[in-house]
């Protein structure tokens, strides 16, 4: 096969280059592929971002058509090419690395070239015949990377947050179901890894459900915050090279196409350089990750053993745990979720540094911000799904183990403080610890309470909630 069959020649301001003939991307994407072989993660790794880019391009084309700046047949084929991308076609052509110099220009041009070349085919022309429809002149009309790229990033994050909120709510529901299932099972609560006071295993899982449930509303609030975009600001927010009506028309089109209530930022110059919304989102994702990791720490502790640990719950057995120790099964799902949480926490640091590095009217580190936030959203969603499906829903309780710990614990003595005094109960606790005898046995031996009084006061069921009628009602 001749070179002319395998390649086509395209030209940009730096000169001519040979582009693979079958590629929908063009010369500027080719240069980005050569310059930014860094993370190995292309834009296509995040389908929501590819789809969002196509949505923005279609909205802009429709606005330019309405303003008479783009011929109807050109707008038609640009919109048709965008629709194909939105449906999931041609995503493999979005191949530039997520980490790139140029504040996202390579990603924007990748989209412009793919859409332009597919539109040329729909017009009956060859890829690269840009005299009929050009990536910069027509597909990028009234736009700049500096308003297209952050708008697409925000859309992609909104789509991702919707999925993450759904996964979070599903996990909350699974934890709440376990809370209800385990409510009758009494156990010893612990603080600083030491015996504290009684509780039910259901209360422990309900607390997990509550703390995760708090994140659902926060994630939805963040999605609403991201709907304020700088589309129409072009290079630095001044709207250079746009018609006065363009911004409102483009946003109206984008709301229809994306199904997201996007609004114009009040100050487009500020919105073009400010990364505050992304920083807030990153902090929220870190908070969610920390809560998730803490739950997984607890699940690993509660299931430790089975013979020489706490062994209060059983996690579903997912795979053999050792290449040398027969019968060993590890808590692999919580361990994996812990690692996702650590990655999200690290991503937050990267986002923080990148946001701080903005200078004057633009933050050129936005590709890293977008990359890390989209990664955190995706990883957290996948981790929550795995934790719910492969761990939480299959957890069982070892009720007898829980009760045996409770009966042996000196933590029961706390309930006697209001009746015997802190000094006396401390002596009983110390003696119980030294002798191995139970709190109840020592109290009765010293005739500090009658058996009936002691039974009521040390009823674990009565110690998992405030006493009706106050302290006097117990004796």
C-alpha positions as CSV (number, residue, x, y, z in Angstrom):
1,X,0.0,0.0,0.0
2,X,1.4,3.4,-1.0
3,X,2.0,6.2,1.6
4,X,-0.7,8.2,-0.1
5,X,-3.2,5.5,0.7
6,X,-2.0,5.1,4.3
7,X,-1.6,8.8,5.1
8,X,-3.1,12.1,4.3
9,X,-1.2,15.4,4.6
10,X,-2.5,18.1,6.9
11,X,-1.0,21.5,7.7
12,X,-1.1,23.8,10.7
13,X,1.0,26.8,11.7
14,X,4.0,24.6,12.4
15,X,4.0,23.0,8.9
16,X,2.8,19.8,7.2
17,X,2.5,16.4,8.8
18,X,1.3,13.0,7.6
19,X,-1.9,11.9,9.5
20,X,-3.1,8.3,9.2
21,X,-5.7,8.3,6.4
22,X,-8.3,6.5,8.4
23,X,-8.1,8.7,11.4
24,X,-10.8,11.2,12.2
25,X,-8.4,13.2,14.2
26,X,-6.1,15.6,12.5
27,X,-2.6,17.3,12.6
28,X,-3.1,19.1,16.0
29,X,-4.2,15.9,17.7
30,X,-1.2,14.1,16.1
31,X,1.2,16.7,17.6
32,X,-0.5,16.2,21.0
33,X,0.0,12.5,20.8
34,X,3.7,13.0,20.2
35,X,4.1,15.7,22.9
36,X,2.0,14.2,25.7
37,X,2.7,10.5,26.1
38,X,2.5,10.9,29.9
39,X,-0.3,9.2,31.8
40,X,-1.3,6.6,29.1
41,X,-4.9,7.6,29.9
42,X,-6.7,9.2,26.9
43,X,-9.7,11.4,27.0
44,X,-11.8,8.4,25.8
45,X,-11.2,6.8,29.2
46,X,-13.9,9.2,30.4
47,X,-16.9,8.7,28.1
48,X,-18.8,11.4,29.9
49,X,-16.2,14.0,29.0
50,X,-16.2,12.9,25.3
51,X,-20.0,13.1,25.3
52,X,-19.9,16.5,27.0
53,X,-17.5,17.9,24.5
54,X,-19.9,16.9,21.7
55,X,-22.8,18.4,23.5
56,X,-21.0,21.7,23.8
57,X,-19.9,21.7,20.1
58,X,-23.5,20.9,19.0
59,X,-24.9,23.7,21.2
60,X,-22.4,26.2,19.8
61,X,-23.1,25.1,16.2
62,X,-26.9,25.6,16.7
63,X,-26.3,29.0,18.2
64,X,-24.1,30.0,15.2
65,X,-26.8,28.8,12.8
66,X,-29.5,30.8,14.5
67,X,-27.3,33.9,14.3
68,X,-26.6,33.3,10.6
69,X,-22.9,32.8,11.1
70,X,-22.8,29.1,10.1
71,X,-24.5,27.9,7.0
72,X,-27.4,25.6,7.6
73,X,-25.9,22.6,5.8
74,X,-22.7,23.0,7.8
75,X,-24.6,23.2,11.1
76,X,-26.6,20.1,10.1
77,X,-23.5,17.9,9.6
78,X,-21.7,19.3,12.7
79,X,-24.8,18.5,14.7
80,X,-25.1,15.0,13.1
81,X,-21.5,14.2,13.9
82,X,-21.9,15.4,17.5
83,X,-25.0,13.2,17.8
84,X,-23.0,10.2,16.8
85,X,-20.4,11.0,19.4
86,X,-23.1,11.5,22.0
87,X,-24.5,8.0,21.1
88,X,-21.1,6.5,21.8
89,X,-19.5,6.4,18.3
90,X,-16.0,7.5,17.4
91,X,-14.8,7.7,21.1
92,X,-11.6,5.9,20.2
93,X,-10.6,8.9,18.1
94,X,-10.5,11.0,21.3
95,X,-7.0,9.9,22.0
96,X,-5.0,12.7,23.5
97,X,-3.5,12.2,27.0
98,X,-5.5,13.6,29.9
99,X,-2.4,15.3,31.1
100,X,-1.3,17.9,28.6
101,X,0.1,21.4,28.3
102,X,-1.9,24.2,26.8
103,X,-4.8,24.3,29.2
104,X,-6.8,21.7,27.4
105,X,-6.2,23.0,23.8
106,X,-5.2,19.5,22.6
107,X,-8.5,18.1,23.9
108,X,-10.6,20.8,22.3
109,X,-8.8,20.4,19.0
110,X,-9.1,16.7,19.2
111,X,-12.9,17.2,19.4
112,X,-12.9,19.8,16.6
113,X,-10.9,17.6,14.2
114,X,-13.0,14.4,14.9
115,X,-16.3,16.3,14.5
116,X,-15.0,18.2,11.4
117,X,-13.8,15.1,9.6
118,X,-16.9,13.1,10.3
119,X,-19.0,16.1,9.2
120,X,-16.9,16.2,6.0
121,X,-17.8,12.6,5.3
122,X,-21.5,13.4,5.8
123,X,-21.1,16.2,3.3
124,X,-19.6,13.7,0.8
125,X,-16.0,14.9,1.1
126,X,-12.8,13.2,2.2
127,X,-11.3,13.5,5.6
128,X,-8.9,16.5,5.7
129,X,-10.7,18.5,3.0
130,X,-11.0,21.4,5.3
131,X,-11.7,24.0,2.6
132,X,-15.3,22.7,2.9
133,X,-15.5,22.6,6.7
134,X,-12.7,23.5,9.0
135,X,-12.1,22.4,12.6
136,X,-11.1,25.9,13.8
137,X,-13.2,28.0,11.5
138,X,-16.5,26.2,11.6
139,X,-16.6,23.6,14.5
140,X,-14.8,26.0,16.9
141,X,-16.7,29.1,15.7
142,X,-17.4,31.6,18.6
143,X,-15.4,29.4,21.0
144,X,-12.1,29.1,22.7
145,X,-10.6,26.2,24.6
146,X,-10.9,28.4,27.7
147,X,-14.7,28.3,27.7
148,X,-15.4,25.0,25.9
149,X,-13.1,22.8,28.0
150,X,-14.2,23.9,31.5
151,X,-17.8,23.8,30.4
152,X,-17.4,20.2,29.1
153,X,-15.5,19.2,32.3
154,X,-18.3,20.6,34.4
155,X,-21.0,18.7,32.4
156,X,-19.0,15.5,32.6
157,X,-18.6,15.9,36.4
158,X,-22.4,16.5,36.8
159,X,-23.1,13.3,34.9
160,X,-20.6,11.5,37.0
161,X,-22.0,12.9,40.3
162,X,-25.4,11.7,39.4
163,X,-24.1,8.2,39.1
164,X,-22.0,8.6,42.2
165,X,-25.0,9.9,44.2
166,X,-27.0,6.9,43.1
167,X,-24.3,4.5,44.2
168,X,-24.0,6.3,47.5
169,X,-27.7,6.0,48.1
170,X,-27.7,2.3,47.2
171,X,-24.8,1.8,49.7
172,X,-26.7,3.7,52.4
173,X,-29.7,1.5,51.8
174,X,-27.7,-1.7,52.1
175,X,-26.1,-0.5,55.4
176,X,-29.6,0.5,56.7
177,X,-31.0,-2.9,55.9
178,X,-28.1,-4.5,57.9
179,X,-28.9,-2.1,60.7
180,X,-32.4,-3.3,60.9
181,X,-31.4,-7.0,60.6
182,X,-28.8,-6.6,63.4
183,X,-30.8,-4.4,65.7
184,X,-31.5,-7.3,68.2
185,X,-27.9,-8.3,68.5
186,X,-26.2,-6.8,71.6
187,X,-22.5,-6.2,71.7
188,X,-19.9,-4.1,73.4
189,X,-19.1,-0.7,72.0
190,X,-15.4,0.4,71.9
191,X,-13.6,3.7,72.1
192,X,-9.8,3.9,71.5
193,X,-10.0,0.1,70.9
194,X,-11.0,-0.4,74.5
195,X,-14.3,-1.6,76.0
196,X,-16.8,1.2,76.3
197,X,-20.5,0.6,76.8
198,X,-23.1,-1.7,75.3
199,X,-24.8,-1.1,72.0
200,X,-26.5,-3.1,69.4
201,X,-24.8,-4.3,66.2
202,X,-27.7,-2.7,64.4
203,X,-26.8,0.7,65.9
204,X,-23.3,0.3,64.6
205,X,-24.5,-0.4,61.1
206,X,-27.2,2.3,61.3
207,X,-24.4,4.8,62.1
208,X,-22.6,3.7,58.9
209,X,-25.8,4.2,57.0
210,X,-26.3,7.7,58.4
211,X,-22.8,8.9,57.7
212,X,-22.9,7.7,54.1
213,X,-26.4,9.1,53.7
214,X,-25.2,12.5,54.6
215,X,-23.1,12.5,51.4
216,X,-26.0,12.0,49.0
217,X,-27.4,15.5,49.5
218,X,-23.9,17.1,49.5
219,X,-23.0,15.4,46.2
220,X,-26.3,16.7,44.6
221,X,-25.6,20.2,45.9
222,X,-22.1,20.1,44.3
223,X,-23.7,19.0,41.0
224,X,-25.9,22.1,41.1
225,X,-22.9,24.4,41.9
226,X,-21.1,23.1,38.8
227,X,-23.9,24.0,36.5
228,X,-22.7,27.6,36.4
229,X,-20.4,27.8,33.3
230,X,-18.3,30.3,31.4
231,X,-19.4,29.3,27.9
232,X,-19.4,32.4,25.7
233,X,-16.5,34.0,27.4
234,X,-14.0,32.7,24.8
235,X,-10.4,33.3,25.5
236,X,-10.4,35.3,28.8
237,X,-14.1,35.9,29.5
238,X,-14.6,39.0,27.5
239,X,-16.5,37.2,24.8
240,X,-14.2,38.3,22.0
241,X,-15.4,37.1,18.5
242,X,-18.9,36.3,19.6
243,X,-22.3,38.1,18.9
244,X,-24.0,39.7,21.9
245,X,-26.8,37.2,21.7
246,X,-24.6,34.2,21.3
247,X,-24.0,33.2,24.9
248,X,-27.7,33.1,25.8
249,X,-28.6,31.1,22.7
250,X,-25.7,28.6,23.2
251,X,-26.7,28.0,26.8
252,X,-30.3,27.5,25.9
253,X,-29.3,24.9,23.3
254,X,-26.9,23.2,25.8
255,X,-29.7,23.0,28.4
256,X,-31.9,21.2,25.9
257,X,-29.1,18.9,24.6
258,X,-27.6,17.9,27.9
259,X,-30.7,18.0,30.1
260,X,-28.7,20.0,32.6
261,X,-29.9,23.5,33.9
262,X,-26.6,25.3,33.0
263,X,-26.5,29.0,33.7
264,X,-24.0,31.7,32.8
265,X,-21.5,32.8,35.4
266,X,-22.1,36.3,36.6
267,X,-18.6,37.4,35.8
268,X,-17.1,35.4,32.9
269,X,-13.6,36.8,33.4
270,X,-13.6,35.6,37.0
271,X,-15.2,32.3,36.0
272,X,-12.5,31.6,33.3
273,X,-9.7,31.8,35.8
274,X,-11.3,30.6,39.1
275,X,-11.1,27.0,40.1
276,X,-13.1,27.4,43.4
277,X,-15.9,25.1,42.4
278,X,-13.5,22.3,41.5
279,X,-11.7,22.7,44.8
280,X,-14.9,22.5,46.7
281,X,-15.9,19.4,44.8
282,X,-12.5,17.8,45.4
283,X,-12.9,18.5,49.1
284,X,-16.3,16.9,49.2
285,X,-15.0,13.8,47.4
286,X,-12.2,13.6,49.9
287,X,-14.7,13.8,52.7
288,X,-16.8,11.0,51.2
289,X,-13.6,8.9,50.7
290,X,-12.6,9.4,54.3
291,X,-16.0,8.3,55.6
292,X,-15.9,5.2,53.3
293,X,-12.4,4.3,54.4
294,X,-13.3,4.5,58.1
295,X,-16.3,2.2,57.6
296,X,-14.0,-0.3,55.8
297,X,-11.4,0.0,58.6
298,X,-14.2,-1.0,61.1
299,X,-15.5,-3.8,58.9
300,X,-12.0,-5.3,58.8
301,X,-11.6,-5.0,62.6
302,X,-15.0,-6.4,63.3
303,X,-14.4,-9.4,61.0
304,X,-10.8,-10.0,62.2
305,X,-9.9,-13.6,63.2
306,X,-11.7,-15.9,62.8
307,X,-10.3,-17.5,65.9
308,X,-7.8,-14.8,67.2
309,X,-9.6,-11.6,66.4
310,X,-12.9,-9.9,67.2
311,X,-14.9,-12.1,64.9
312,X,-18.2,-10.3,65.6
313,X,-19.2,-10.3,61.9
314,X,-18.4,-12.4,58.8
315,X,-17.6,-10.8,55.5
316,X,-18.5,-12.7,52.3
317,X,-15.6,-14.9,51.3
318,X,-14.5,-13.7,47.8
319,X,-11.2,-15.5,47.2
320,X,-8.4,-17.5,48.8
321,X,-6.2,-15.2,50.8
322,X,-2.8,-16.7,50.7
323,X,-0.4,-18.6,48.5
324,X,1.1,-20.3,51.6
325,X,-1.4,-20.3,54.4
326,X,-4.2,-22.8,53.8
327,X,-7.7,-21.7,54.6
328,X,-6.9,-18.0,54.9
329,X,-9.5,-15.6,53.5
330,X,-8.8,-11.9,53.5
331,X,-11.2,-8.9,53.6
332,X,-10.3,-8.0,50.0
333,X,-13.3,-5.8,49.2
334,X,-12.8,-3.4,52.1
335,X,-9.1,-3.4,51.4
336,X,-9.6,-2.4,47.8
337,X,-12.1,0.4,48.9
338,X,-9.5,1.7,51.4
339,X,-7.0,2.0,48.5
340,X,-9.5,3.9,46.4
341,X,-10.0,6.3,49.3
342,X,-6.3,6.9,49.6
343,X,-6.1,7.6,45.9
344,X,-9.0,10.2,46.2
345,X,-7.2,11.9,49.1
346,X,-4.1,12.1,47.0
347,X,-6.1,13.5,44.1
348,X,-7.4,16.2,46.3
349,X,-3.9,17.3,47.0
350,X,-3.1,17.4,43.2
351,X,-6.3,19.4,42.6
352,X,-5.4,21.8,45.4
353,X,-1.9,22.5,44.0
354,X,-3.2,22.8,40.4
355,X,-5.9,25.3,41.4
356,X,-3.5,27.4,43.3
357,X,-1.1,27.5,40.3
358,X,-3.5,29.7,38.2
359,X,-2.0,32.9,36.9
360,X,-3.7,36.0,35.6
361,X,-6.7,35.3,33.4
362,X,-6.3,31.5,33.1
363,X,-5.4,28.4,35.0
364,X,-3.3,26.2,32.6
365,X,-3.4,23.3,35.1
366,X,-7.1,22.6,34.4
367,X,-6.3,19.3,32.5
368,X,-4.9,17.8,35.8
369,X,-7.8,19.2,37.8
370,X,-10.3,17.6,35.3
371,X,-8.4,14.3,35.2
372,X,-8.2,13.9,38.9
373,X,-11.8,14.9,39.7
374,X,-13.2,12.6,37.0
375,X,-11.0,9.8,38.2
376,X,-12.1,10.3,41.8
377,X,-15.8,10.3,40.9
378,X,-15.4,7.2,38.8
379,X,-13.3,5.3,41.4
380,X,-15.6,6.2,44.3
381,X,-18.7,5.1,42.4
382,X,-17.1,1.8,41.5
383,X,-15.8,1.2,45.0
384,X,-19.2,1.9,46.5
385,X,-20.9,-0.5,44.1
386,X,-18.3,-3.2,44.9
387,X,-18.6,-2.7,48.6
388,X,-22.4,-2.9,48.6
389,X,-22.7,-5.8,46.1
390,X,-19.7,-7.9,47.2
391,X,-19.5,-7.2,50.9
392,X,-22.3,-5.4,52.8
393,X,-25.2,-7.4,51.4
394,X,-23.6,-10.6,52.4
395,X,-22.4,-9.8,55.9
396,X,-23.6,-12.1,58.7
397,X,-23.3,-11.6,62.5
398,X,-21.8,-13.9,65.1
399,X,-24.4,-13.2,67.8
400,X,-22.9,-15.5,70.4
401,X,-19.5,-13.9,70.0
402,X,-20.9,-10.5,70.5
403,X,-22.9,-11.5,73.6
404,X,-19.9,-13.3,75.1
405,X,-17.8,-10.2,74.8
406,X,-20.6,-8.1,76.4
407,X,-21.0,-10.4,79.4
408,X,-17.2,-10.5,80.1
409,X,-16.7,-6.8,79.7
410,X,-16.0,-4.5,82.6
411,X,-17.6,-1.8,80.5
412,X,-20.9,-2.7,82.0
413,X,-19.8,-1.0,85.2
414,X,-20.4,2.4,83.6
415,X,-24.1,1.9,84.1
416,X,-23.6,1.8,87.8
417,X,-21.9,5.2,88.1
418,X,-25.1,7.2,89.0
419,X,-26.0,4.7,91.8
420,X,-22.6,3.6,93.3
421,X,-20.4,6.6,92.5
422,X,-17.5,6.9,90.2
423,X,-14.9,5.9,92.9
424,X,-16.7,2.7,93.9
425,X,-17.4,1.6,90.3
426,X,-13.7,2.2,89.4
427,X,-12.7,-0.1,92.3
428,X,-15.1,-2.7,91.0
429,X,-13.8,-2.4,87.5
430,X,-10.2,-2.7,88.6
431,X,-10.9,-5.7,90.7
432,X,-12.8,-7.4,87.9
433,X,-9.9,-6.8,85.6
434,X,-7.4,-8.2,88.1
435,X,-9.4,-11.3,89.1
436,X,-11.2,-12.1,85.9
437,X,-14.5,-12.1,87.8
438,X,-17.6,-10.4,86.4
439,X,-18.9,-7.0,87.5
440,X,-22.2,-8.4,88.6
441,X,-20.5,-11.1,90.8
442,X,-18.5,-8.5,92.6
443,X,-21.4,-6.1,93.2
444,X,-23.5,-8.8,94.6
445,X,-20.6,-10.1,96.8
446,X,-20.2,-6.7,98.3
447,X,-24.0,-6.3,98.7
448,X,-24.0,-3.0,97.0
449,X,-27.2,-3.7,95.1
450,X,-29.9,-6.4,95.3
451,X,-30.0,-9.0,92.5
452,X,-33.2,-7.4,91.1
453,X,-31.7,-3.9,91.1
454,X,-28.6,-5.2,89.5
455,X,-30.4,-7.1,86.8
456,X,-32.4,-4.0,85.8
457,X,-29.3,-1.7,85.8
458,X,-27.1,-4.1,83.9
459,X,-29.7,-5.1,81.4
460,X,-27.8,-4.5,78.1
461,X,-31.1,-3.7,76.4
462,X,-31.6,-0.8,78.8
463,X,-28.1,0.5,78.1
464,X,-28.5,1.0,74.4
465,X,-30.9,4.0,74.8
466,X,-31.8,6.6,77.5
467,X,-33.9,5.1,80.3
468,X,-37.6,6.0,80.3
469,X,-38.5,8.0,83.4
470,X,-34.9,9.0,84.2
471,X,-32.3,7.4,86.5
472,X,-34.6,7.0,89.5
473,X,-36.9,4.7,87.4
474,X,-34.2,2.0,87.2
475,X,-34.0,1.3,91.0
